[in-house]
Amino acid sequence: MYTQIWSKYLPIIKILLKRTLNGDQVLDLNRIDFERAGSGRKAGYKFSIEFTKGRVANIISGSPLASDLAFVMLEDANIKPLLLTSHYVVSLNTKFQLSLKNVTPKEEAEVAVEEEAD
């Protein structure tokens, strides 16, 4: 239902995922896009997805918005390698701000950066 909308934001999400090494990132989304695609209800546009080792680590099946974002991100050839090397939390708040955080323990992040340089 929301995959087309998320696909539109993927290039920006990829850039912001890379920038999370320097700090948390926030992307302001267009509320209208989601309200048109949804069932018209304004509630329920809040979620959090944890990506660990290229997989979703928490239960998001109750949120089509979160499920579609996770699907689109995991299917993208440019984003999948990032998700495999680091731990991320991607969340949406009621103000339609997508927050991206790299929660990889420092030792693992340093190893991943070294491996990428090889």
Biotite code that builds the C-alpha atoms (Angstrom):
import biotite.structure as struc

atoms = struc.array([
    struc.Atom([0.000, 0.000, 0.000], chain_id="A", res_id=1, res_name="MET", atom_name="CA", element="C"),
    struc.Atom([2.824, 2.422, 0.902], chain_id="A", res_id=2, res_name="TYR", atom_name="CA", element="C"),
    struc.Atom([5.690, 0.919, -1.111], chain_id="A", res_id=3, res_name="THR", atom_name="CA", element="C"),
    struc.Atom([5.478, 3.519, -3.900], chain_id="A", res_id=4, res_name="GLN", atom_name="CA", element="C"),
    struc.Atom([5.723, 6.353, -1.398], chain_id="A", res_id=5, res_name="ILE", atom_name="CA", element="C"),
    struc.Atom([8.665, 4.789, 0.426], chain_id="A", res_id=6, res_name="TRP", atom_name="CA", element="C"),
    struc.Atom([10.412, 4.112, -2.891], chain_id="A", res_id=7, res_name="SER", atom_name="CA", element="C"),
    struc.Atom([10.260, 7.840, -3.612], chain_id="A", res_id=8, res_name="LYS", atom_name="CA", element="C"),
    struc.Atom([12.136, 8.560, -0.361], chain_id="A", res_id=9, res_name="TYR", atom_name="CA", element="C"),
    struc.Atom([14.723, 5.738, -0.683], chain_id="A", res_id=10, res_name="LEU", atom_name="CA", element="C"),
    struc.Atom([17.573, 7.799, -2.208], chain_id="A", res_id=11, res_name="PRO", atom_name="CA", element="C"),
    struc.Atom([17.342, 10.282, 0.668], chain_id="A", res_id=12, res_name="ILE", atom_name="CA", element="C"),
    struc.Atom([17.033, 7.506, 3.256], chain_id="A", res_id=13, res_name="ILE", atom_name="CA", element="C"),
    struc.Atom([20.225, 5.914, 1.900], chain_id="A", res_id=14, res_name="LYS", atom_name="CA", element="C"),
    struc.Atom([22.173, 9.163, 2.247], chain_id="A", res_id=15, res_name="ILE", atom_name="CA", element="C"),
    struc.Atom([20.864, 9.690, 5.768], chain_id="A", res_id=16, res_name="LEU", atom_name="CA", element="C"),
    struc.Atom([21.717, 6.102, 6.783], chain_id="A", res_id=17, res_name="LEU", atom_name="CA", element="C"),
    struc.Atom([25.326, 6.772, 5.783], chain_id="A", res_id=18, res_name="LYS", atom_name="CA", element="C"),
    struc.Atom([25.301, 10.029, 7.760], chain_id="A", res_id=19, res_name="ARG", atom_name="CA", element="C"),
    struc.Atom([24.144, 8.265, 10.945], chain_id="A", res_id=20, res_name="THR", atom_name="CA", element="C"),
    struc.Atom([27.786, 7.431, 11.662], chain_id="A", res_id=21, res_name="LEU", atom_name="CA", element="C"),
    struc.Atom([28.150, 11.101, 12.604], chain_id="A", res_id=22, res_name="ASN", atom_name="CA", element="C"),
    struc.Atom([24.863, 11.385, 14.492], chain_id="A", res_id=23, res_name="GLY", atom_name="CA", element="C"),
    struc.Atom([21.128, 10.828, 14.355], chain_id="A", res_id=24, res_name="ASP", atom_name="CA", element="C"),
    struc.Atom([19.302, 12.003, 11.235], chain_id="A", res_id=25, res_name="GLN", atom_name="CA", element="C"),
    struc.Atom([15.730, 13.240, 10.699], chain_id="A", res_id=26, res_name="VAL", atom_name="CA", element="C"),
    struc.Atom([13.758, 13.393, 7.459], chain_id="A", res_id=27, res_name="LEU", atom_name="CA", element="C"),
    struc.Atom([10.541, 15.408, 7.260], chain_id="A", res_id=28, res_name="ASP", atom_name="CA", element="C"),
    struc.Atom([7.999, 13.499, 5.176], chain_id="A", res_id=29, res_name="LEU", atom_name="CA", element="C"),
    struc.Atom([4.969, 14.781, 3.297], chain_id="A", res_id=30, res_name="ASN", atom_name="CA", element="C"),
    struc.Atom([1.928, 13.912, 5.447], chain_id="A", res_id=31, res_name="ARG", atom_name="CA", element="C"),
    struc.Atom([-0.462, 14.216, 2.474], chain_id="A", res_id=32, res_name="ILE", atom_name="CA", element="C"),
    struc.Atom([1.263, 11.371, 0.585], chain_id="A", res_id=33, res_name="ASP", atom_name="CA", element="C"),
    struc.Atom([0.575, 8.957, 3.421], chain_id="A", res_id=34, res_name="PHE", atom_name="CA", element="C"),
    struc.Atom([-2.937, 10.112, 4.208], chain_id="A", res_id=35, res_name="GLU", atom_name="CA", element="C"),
    struc.Atom([-3.956, 9.682, 0.556], chain_id="A", res_id=36, res_name="ARG", atom_name="CA", element="C"),
    struc.Atom([-2.481, 6.198, 0.371], chain_id="A", res_id=37, res_name="ALA", atom_name="CA", element="C"),
    struc.Atom([-3.910, 5.114, 3.720], chain_id="A", res_id=38, res_name="GLY", atom_name="CA", element="C"),
    struc.Atom([-7.420, 4.312, 4.764], chain_id="A", res_id=39, res_name="SER", atom_name="CA", element="C"),
    struc.Atom([-8.104, 7.928, 5.686], chain_id="A", res_id=40, res_name="GLY", atom_name="CA", element="C"),
    struc.Atom([-7.404, 7.549, 9.376], chain_id="A", res_id=41, res_name="ARG", atom_name="CA", element="C"),
    struc.Atom([-4.894, 9.928, 10.836], chain_id="A", res_id=42, res_name="LYS", atom_name="CA", element="C"),
    struc.Atom([-3.884, 7.787, 13.807], chain_id="A", res_id=43, res_name="ALA", atom_name="CA", element="C"),
    struc.Atom([-1.439, 4.916, 13.626], chain_id="A", res_id=44, res_name="GLY", atom_name="CA", element="C"),
    struc.Atom([1.299, 6.650, 11.679], chain_id="A", res_id=45, res_name="TYR", atom_name="CA", element="C"),
    struc.Atom([3.867, 5.971, 14.370], chain_id="A", res_id=46, res_name="LYS", atom_name="CA", element="C"),
    struc.Atom([6.333, 3.086, 14.409], chain_id="A", res_id=47, res_name="PHE", atom_name="CA", element="C"),
    struc.Atom([9.859, 1.946, 15.122], chain_id="A", res_id=48, res_name="SER", atom_name="CA", element="C"),
    struc.Atom([11.865, -0.623, 13.136], chain_id="A", res_id=49, res_name="ILE", atom_name="CA", element="C"),
    struc.Atom([15.078, -2.201, 14.382], chain_id="A", res_id=50, res_name="GLU", atom_name="CA", element="C"),
    struc.Atom([17.416, -3.546, 11.704], chain_id="A", res_id=51, res_name="PHE", atom_name="CA", element="C"),
    struc.Atom([20.054, -5.992, 12.947], chain_id="A", res_id=52, res_name="THR", atom_name="CA", element="C"),
    struc.Atom([22.367, -7.896, 10.600], chain_id="A", res_id=53, res_name="LYS", atom_name="CA", element="C"),
    struc.Atom([20.186, -7.145, 7.602], chain_id="A", res_id=54, res_name="GLY", atom_name="CA", element="C"),
    struc.Atom([16.933, -8.255, 9.245], chain_id="A", res_id=55, res_name="ARG", atom_name="CA", element="C"),
    struc.Atom([14.062, -6.667, 11.109], chain_id="A", res_id=56, res_name="VAL", atom_name="CA", element="C"),
    struc.Atom([14.648, -7.416, 14.797], chain_id="A", res_id=57, res_name="ALA", atom_name="CA", element="C"),
    struc.Atom([11.281, -6.340, 16.224], chain_id="A", res_id=58, res_name="ASN", atom_name="CA", element="C"),
    struc.Atom([7.630, -7.051, 15.452], chain_id="A", res_id=59, res_name="ILE", atom_name="CA", element="C"),
    struc.Atom([6.175, -4.586, 12.922], chain_id="A", res_id=60, res_name="ILE", atom_name="CA", element="C"),
    struc.Atom([3.434, -6.712, 11.361], chain_id="A", res_id=61, res_name="SER", atom_name="CA", element="C"),
    struc.Atom([0.749, -4.537, 12.973], chain_id="A", res_id=62, res_name="GLY", atom_name="CA", element="C"),
    struc.Atom([1.830, -1.500, 10.975], chain_id="A", res_id=63, res_name="SER", atom_name="CA", element="C"),
    struc.Atom([1.523, -1.648, 7.170], chain_id="A", res_id=64, res_name="PRO", atom_name="CA", element="C"),
    struc.Atom([3.469, 1.614, 7.020], chain_id="A", res_id=65, res_name="LEU", atom_name="CA", element="C"),
    struc.Atom([6.436, 0.076, 8.868], chain_id="A", res_id=66, res_name="ALA", atom_name="CA", element="C"),
    struc.Atom([6.198, -3.255, 7.045], chain_id="A", res_id=67, res_name="SER", atom_name="CA", element="C"),
    struc.Atom([6.277, -1.577, 3.650], chain_id="A", res_id=68, res_name="ASP", atom_name="CA", element="C"),
    struc.Atom([9.261, 0.593, 4.600], chain_id="A", res_id=69, res_name="LEU", atom_name="CA", element="C"),
    struc.Atom([11.190, -2.422, 5.894], chain_id="A", res_id=70, res_name="ALA", atom_name="CA", element="C"),
    struc.Atom([10.365, -4.373, 2.731], chain_id="A", res_id=71, res_name="PHE", atom_name="CA", element="C"),
    struc.Atom([11.475, -1.560, 0.417], chain_id="A", res_id=72, res_name="VAL", atom_name="CA", element="C"),
    struc.Atom([14.698, -0.973, 2.346], chain_id="A", res_id=73, res_name="MET", atom_name="CA", element="C"),
    struc.Atom([15.627, -4.666, 2.501], chain_id="A", res_id=74, res_name="LEU", atom_name="CA", element="C"),
    struc.Atom([14.958, -5.115, -1.225], chain_id="A", res_id=75, res_name="GLU", atom_name="CA", element="C"),
    struc.Atom([17.092, -2.137, -2.280], chain_id="A", res_id=76, res_name="ASP", atom_name="CA", element="C"),
    struc.Atom([20.527, -3.202, -3.560], chain_id="A", res_id=77, res_name="ALA", atom_name="CA", element="C"),
    struc.Atom([22.157, 0.006, -2.273], chain_id="A", res_id=78, res_name="ASN", atom_name="CA", element="C"),
    struc.Atom([20.650, -0.032, 1.222], chain_id="A", res_id=79, res_name="ILE", atom_name="CA", element="C"),
    struc.Atom([20.891, -3.771, 1.986], chain_id="A", res_id=80, res_name="LYS", atom_name="CA", element="C"),
    struc.Atom([24.718, -3.694, 2.448], chain_id="A", res_id=81, res_name="PRO", atom_name="CA", element="C"),
    struc.Atom([24.367, -0.855, 4.966], chain_id="A", res_id=82, res_name="LEU", atom_name="CA", element="C"),
    struc.Atom([21.765, -2.826, 6.909], chain_id="A", res_id=83, res_name="LEU", atom_name="CA", element="C"),
    struc.Atom([24.039, -5.885, 6.928], chain_id="A", res_id=84, res_name="LEU", atom_name="CA", element="C"),
    struc.Atom([27.000, -4.046, 8.467], chain_id="A", res_id=85, res_name="THR", atom_name="CA", element="C"),
    struc.Atom([25.307, -1.902, 11.127], chain_id="A", res_id=86, res_name="SER", atom_name="CA", element="C"),
    struc.Atom([22.407, -1.854, 13.555], chain_id="A", res_id=87, res_name="HIS", atom_name="CA", element="C"),
    struc.Atom([19.800, 0.830, 12.864], chain_id="A", res_id=88, res_name="TYR", atom_name="CA", element="C"),
    struc.Atom([16.596, 2.063, 14.430], chain_id="A", res_id=89, res_name="VAL", atom_name="CA", element="C"),
    struc.Atom([14.247, 3.791, 11.997], chain_id="A", res_id=90, res_name="VAL", atom_name="CA", element="C"),
    struc.Atom([11.188, 5.404, 13.529], chain_id="A", res_id=91, res_name="SER", atom_name="CA", element="C"),
    struc.Atom([8.339, 7.648, 12.499], chain_id="A", res_id=92, res_name="LEU", atom_name="CA", element="C"),
    struc.Atom([6.606, 10.058, 14.853], chain_id="A", res_id=93, res_name="ASN", atom_name="CA", element="C"),
    struc.Atom([3.163, 11.644, 14.615], chain_id="A", res_id=94, res_name="THR", atom_name="CA", element="C"),
    struc.Atom([4.680, 14.760, 12.990], chain_id="A", res_id=95, res_name="LYS", atom_name="CA", element="C"),
    struc.Atom([5.771, 12.610, 10.030], chain_id="A", res_id=96, res_name="PHE", atom_name="CA", element="C"),
    struc.Atom([9.444, 12.875, 10.885], chain_id="A", res_id=97, res_name="GLN", atom_name="CA", element="C"),
    struc.Atom([11.463, 9.795, 10.019], chain_id="A", res_id=98, res_name="LEU", atom_name="CA", element="C"),
    struc.Atom([14.291, 9.380, 12.499], chain_id="A", res_id=99, res_name="SER", atom_name="CA", element="C"),
    struc.Atom([17.339, 7.274, 11.638], chain_id="A", res_id=100, res_name="LEU", atom_name="CA", element="C"),
    struc.Atom([19.798, 6.146, 14.304], chain_id="A", res_id=101, res_name="LYS", atom_name="CA", element="C"),
    struc.Atom([22.870, 3.975, 14.041], chain_id="A", res_id=102, res_name="ASN", atom_name="CA", element="C"),
    struc.Atom([22.933, 1.985, 17.283], chain_id="A", res_id=103, res_name="VAL", atom_name="CA", element="C"),
    struc.Atom([25.875, -0.232, 16.352], chain_id="A", res_id=104, res_name="THR", atom_name="CA", element="C"),
    struc.Atom([28.228, -0.775, 19.288], chain_id="A", res_id=105, res_name="PRO", atom_name="CA", element="C"),
    struc.Atom([31.392, 1.262, 18.690], chain_id="A", res_id=106, res_name="LYS", atom_name="CA", element="C"),
    struc.Atom([33.696, -1.754, 18.293], chain_id="A", res_id=107, res_name="GLU", atom_name="CA", element="C"),
    struc.Atom([31.470, -3.294, 15.599], chain_id="A", res_id=108, res_name="GLU", atom_name="CA", element="C"),
    struc.Atom([31.217, 0.011, 13.722], chain_id="A", res_id=109, res_name="ALA", atom_name="CA", element="C"),
    struc.Atom([34.999, 0.343, 13.574], chain_id="A", res_id=110, res_name="GLU", atom_name="CA", element="C"),
    struc.Atom([35.355, -3.204, 12.212], chain_id="A", res_id=111, res_name="VAL", atom_name="CA", element="C"),
    struc.Atom([32.662, -2.573, 9.572], chain_id="A", res_id=112, res_name="ALA", atom_name="CA", element="C"),
    struc.Atom([34.398, 0.639, 8.441], chain_id="A", res_id=113, res_name="VAL", atom_name="CA", element="C"),
    struc.Atom([37.743, -1.187, 8.189], chain_id="A", res_id=114, res_name="GLU", atom_name="CA", element="C"),
    struc.Atom([36.163, -4.015, 6.170], chain_id="A", res_id=115, res_name="GLU", atom_name="CA", element="C"),
    struc.Atom([34.521, -1.518, 3.815], chain_id="A", res_id=116, res_name="GLU", atom_name="CA", element="C"),
    struc.Atom([37.906, 0.153, 3.207], chain_id="A", res_id=117, res_name="ALA", atom_name="CA", element="C"),
    struc.Atom([39.489, -3.132, 2.050], chain_id="A", res_id=118, res_name="ASP", atom_name="CA", element="C"),
])
